[in-house]
Amino acid sequence: LYVLEALNYRKDGHYFHSPLFGFASGFVLNGSCALTAYLLGDIKLSFANFDLFPILLMFIAVFVQSAAEELICRGFMYQRVFHRYSNPCVAVLVTSLFFMALHLGNDHVSFFPLLDIFLTGLLFALMIHYFNSIWMAMACHTTWNFNQNILLGLPNSGEVSSYSIFVLDTKHDANSFAYNTGFG
């Protein structure tokens, strides 16, 4: 029931601009990290290929995966915790910790990637709290993952896509505050 309520149209949060803002913010936030890592010399990218049909299919697949995580963490869990405790801080914290816990089994997980996942979970939960839009969080999550994995060819939560527009030169990548060689 909570998931369906979160998906419903409401005048206070589900306008057309919410997903657009989410798509743009995911691209800008992840792009900023990638640009920082690139400018610091931590990553080197080269163009691989561009084929529209696989890119569209990959975007749909990334949206389904990202939306599923958001529906579980923010569409269901956030709503349940918030209704139970009537405290948005508790809901934001609990769902961010749960989101982080979902990634504990990923390849190359360590302290800094988990911190990043936790902070990203805070961002998505705050989108729910302040903008009342699960669609914004799903869109931001989607473009974050798509930008990192499909567009740039970087690892995303320890996974590297078999198809990407750019390819990472793994012989010359380095860990930094903006990039983790194994996790992304």
C-alpha positions as CSV (number, residue, x, y, z in Angstrom):
1,L,0.0,0.0,0.0
2,Y,2.8,2.5,0.9
3,V,4.5,1.9,-2.5
4,L,1.3,2.5,-4.4
5,E,0.7,5.7,-2.4
6,A,4.3,6.9,-3.2
7,L,3.7,6.3,-6.9
8,N,0.4,8.2,-7.0
9,Y,0.1,11.6,-8.5
10,R,-0.1,14.3,-5.9
11,K,-0.3,18.1,-6.4
12,D,2.5,18.6,-3.8
13,G,5.2,16.5,-5.4
14,H,4.6,14.6,-8.6
15,Y,4.8,17.2,-11.3
16,F,6.5,16.7,-14.6
17,H,9.4,18.8,-13.4
18,S,10.3,16.4,-10.5
19,P,11.6,13.6,-12.6
20,L,13.3,16.1,-14.9
21,F,15.0,17.7,-11.9
22,G,16.0,14.2,-10.7
23,F,17.5,13.2,-14.1
24,A,19.4,16.4,-14.3
25,S,20.7,16.3,-10.7
26,G,21.8,12.7,-11.0
27,F,23.8,13.6,-14.1
28,V,25.4,16.7,-12.6
29,L,26.2,15.1,-9.3
30,N,27.8,11.9,-10.8
31,G,29.3,13.9,-13.6
32,S,31.0,16.2,-11.1
33,C,32.7,13.3,-9.4
34,A,33.8,11.8,-12.7
35,L,35.1,15.2,-13.9
36,T,37.0,15.7,-10.7
37,A,38.6,12.3,-11.0
38,Y,39.4,13.0,-14.6
39,L,40.9,16.4,-13.9
40,L,43.0,14.9,-11.1
41,G,44.3,12.2,-13.4
42,D,42.6,9.4,-11.5
43,I,40.7,8.1,-14.6
44,K,41.5,8.1,-18.3
45,L,38.6,7.5,-20.7
46,S,38.5,6.8,-24.4
47,F,35.6,6.7,-26.7
48,A,34.4,3.1,-27.5
49,N,31.2,3.4,-29.5
50,F,27.7,4.9,-29.7
51,D,24.8,2.8,-30.8
52,L,21.4,4.3,-29.9
53,F,19.3,1.1,-29.6
54,P,21.6,-0.6,-27.0
55,I,21.8,2.7,-25.1
56,L,18.1,3.0,-24.9
57,L,17.7,-0.6,-23.7
58,M,20.4,-0.1,-21.1
59,F,18.7,3.1,-19.9
60,I,15.5,1.2,-19.4
61,A,17.3,-1.6,-17.6
62,V,19.1,0.9,-15.4
63,F,15.8,2.7,-14.7
64,V,14.1,-0.6,-13.7
65,Q,17.0,-1.6,-11.3
66,S,17.3,1.9,-9.8
67,A,13.5,2.4,-9.5
68,A,13.3,-1.0,-7.7
69,E,15.8,0.1,-5.1
70,E,14.0,3.4,-4.6
71,L,10.6,1.7,-4.3
72,I,12.0,-0.6,-1.6
73,C,14.0,2.0,0.3
74,R,12.0,5.1,-0.1
75,G,8.7,4.0,-1.5
76,F,8.1,1.4,1.1
77,M,10.6,1.6,4.0
78,Y,10.8,5.4,4.3
79,Q,7.0,5.7,4.3
80,R,6.6,2.9,6.9
81,V,9.3,4.3,9.3
82,F,8.0,7.9,8.9
83,H,4.4,6.8,9.6
84,R,5.5,4.7,12.6
85,Y,7.7,7.3,14.3
86,S,6.4,10.5,12.8
87,N,9.9,11.7,12.5
88,P,11.5,12.4,9.2
89,C,15.1,12.3,10.6
90,V,14.5,8.7,11.8
91,A,13.1,7.7,8.4
92,V,15.9,9.4,6.5
93,L,18.6,7.8,8.7
94,V,17.1,4.3,8.7
95,T,16.5,4.2,5.0
96,S,20.0,5.5,4.2
97,L,21.5,2.8,6.5
98,F,19.4,0.2,4.8
99,F,20.4,1.4,1.4
100,M,24.0,1.1,2.4
101,A,23.4,-2.4,3.8
102,L,22.0,-3.5,0.4
103,H,25.4,-2.8,-1.1
104,L,27.5,-4.7,1.5
105,G,27.8,-7.7,-0.7
106,N,29.0,-5.8,-3.8
107,D,32.5,-6.4,-5.2
108,H,35.3,-4.1,-3.9
109,V,33.2,-2.7,-1.1
110,S,35.1,-0.8,1.6
111,F,34.7,2.1,4.0
112,F,34.7,5.0,1.5
113,P,32.3,3.4,-1.0
114,L,29.9,2.6,1.8
115,L,30.2,6.1,3.1
116,D,29.3,7.3,-0.5
117,I,26.3,4.9,-0.7
118,F,25.1,6.2,2.7
119,L,25.4,9.8,1.7
120,T,23.7,9.1,-1.6
121,G,20.9,7.4,0.4
122,L,20.6,10.5,2.5
123,L,20.3,12.6,-0.7
124,F,17.6,10.3,-2.1
125,A,15.7,10.3,1.2
126,L,15.9,14.1,1.4
127,M,14.4,14.3,-2.1
128,I,11.4,12.3,-0.8
129,H,11.1,14.4,2.3
130,Y,11.5,17.9,0.8
131,F,10.0,17.3,-2.6
132,N,7.6,14.5,-1.8
133,S,8.5,12.8,-5.1
134,I,9.6,9.2,-5.4
135,W,9.9,9.9,-9.1
136,M,12.6,12.5,-8.5
137,A,14.6,10.0,-6.4
138,M,14.2,7.3,-9.0
139,A,15.2,9.6,-11.8
140,C,18.3,10.9,-9.9
141,H,19.3,7.3,-9.0
142,T,18.9,6.2,-12.6
143,T,21.0,8.9,-14.2
144,W,23.6,8.6,-11.5
145,N,24.0,4.9,-12.4
146,F,23.6,5.3,-16.1
147,N,26.1,8.1,-16.3
148,Q,28.7,6.3,-14.3
149,N,28.3,2.8,-15.8
150,I,26.9,3.1,-19.3
151,L,28.0,6.6,-20.4
152,L,31.5,6.6,-18.8
153,G,32.2,2.9,-18.5
154,L,33.2,3.2,-14.8
155,P,32.5,0.6,-12.2
156,N,29.1,1.2,-10.5
157,S,28.9,-0.5,-7.1
158,G,31.7,-2.9,-8.1
159,E,30.1,-3.8,-11.5
160,V,31.4,-2.9,-15.0
161,S,28.9,-2.9,-17.8
162,S,29.7,-5.0,-20.9
163,Y,28.5,-2.0,-23.0
164,S,29.5,1.6,-22.5
165,I,30.0,4.7,-24.6
166,F,33.4,5.4,-23.1
167,V,35.9,2.9,-21.7
168,L,38.1,3.3,-18.7
169,D,41.9,2.7,-19.0
170,T,42.3,0.4,-16.0
171,K,46.0,0.5,-16.2
172,H,46.1,4.1,-15.2
173,D,43.2,4.6,-12.8
174,A,43.9,5.5,-9.2
175,N,41.9,5.8,-6.0
176,S,41.0,9.2,-4.7
177,F,38.2,10.9,-2.8
178,A,36.2,11.2,-6.1
179,Y,36.8,7.7,-7.4
180,N,37.4,4.1,-6.2
181,T,39.1,1.8,-8.7
182,G,37.1,-1.2,-7.8
183,F,33.7,0.2,-6.7
184,G,33.4,3.3,-8.8
